[in-house]
């Protein structure tokens, strides 16, 4: 079973959000999604300074199996993207909650998010 991190919030589209209480939030895709996608070979991320809107597409992830849209779990301005994951998309498969983070957003509002327990229950993940 794929790991689900208890401290994170999750969208129905398999993105995770790391709220630390101050500053921009980190966003990535869950291990459940990374495992389902297979070997990730390309990512297209929103540009720094652009605005993303909760529930709308903001990029894509391409694997050896398929191409999947990335959906913003929050609304706000993109403050940072992870250049390491652009250079080596396999980081998402190897460490989806660490080195495989995708981008950071200064949050204006949140979309509908699930707790780790709710996400794991709905998607077969393991806490």
N, C-alpha and C positions, 0 to 999 in steps of 0.2 A: 504494500500500500504506500501511497505517496504521503510525504510528511506535510502537515499543516502546522504552522507556527501560531501558538496560542496568543501572542501579544499583538498580532496583526488583525486588520479588518479585511474583508474580502468582498469583491463584487460577484454578481451572478455570472459575469463573463470571465471569471478566473484571474482577475488582477488583484494583487494585494496592496494594501496601503499601510505604511508605518507612521503612525501619529506619535510624536514624542512630546507634544505639548508646546513646542516652540519652533518657529521657523517652518520652512517648507517640509512637505511630507515626501517620503520615498515611495516609489511605485514600481512594481514588477509583476511578473506572472507567477502563479503558484506552481509548486512542484507537480500538482495534479495535472495542470495544463501542459507543463513542459514534458512530462512523461507521456501524455496522450499525443503530443505533437511529434515526438521522436527527436531525431538529431536536428537541432536548429542551426541553420546555415546563414541566415540573413535577418537583420532587423532594420526597420525604418521607424525612427522616433521623431516626435515633434521637435521643432526648433526652439532653442532658448529664446525667451521673449514672446513666444506665441501663447495664445490662450487656448486651453482645452476646456471642453464642456462635458460634465458628467453624463455618461450614457452614450456619448457620441464617439465615433472612431477618431483616433489620433495617430495611428501608425499601423504597422503590420509586422508579423513574425512569419518567416518562411522556414519550413522544415523540409526534410527529404520526403515527407508525406503530403504536405499541404501548405497553403498560405492562409493565415488567420489574421483577422483584424484585431488591433489593440483598441480597447475602449477605455476612455478616461473614467475613473471611478469618482473623481472630484472635478469641480470647476475651479479654474484659476490660471495663473501665469506660470509657464514652465521656466524654472530658474536654473536648471542644470540637467544635462544628459550624461549618461555614463559612456565615455569614449571607449573604455575597455570592452564593453559588450558589443559595440559597433564593430570594433576590430576583430573580436573573437566571440561570435554569438553562442558558441558552445558553453560559455560561462553560465548561460541561463539553464542549461541542462545540468551542469556540474554543481552549481551553487545558486539556485534561484532566489534565495532569501538573503544572500550575502553579495558576493562579487557580481552576481547576475542581475542586480537591480537595473532598472531602465532609465527613469528620469525622476526629477523632483518638481513639485508644484507648490506655489504659495496659494493656499486654499482660500477661496471665497465662499464656496459651499460644497457640501458633500452630496453624492448620489446615494441611492439605497445600498447600504453595506451590511454584511453579515458578520457575526462573531466567528471565531475559528471553529467553535463547536457546531454552529449552524452550517458553516461551509463544509466541514468534514462530513457531517451527517448527510447533506444533500449530494456530495460528490465522491463519497467513498474514501476520503482522506483519513489520515491517522494523526492524532495529536501527539 
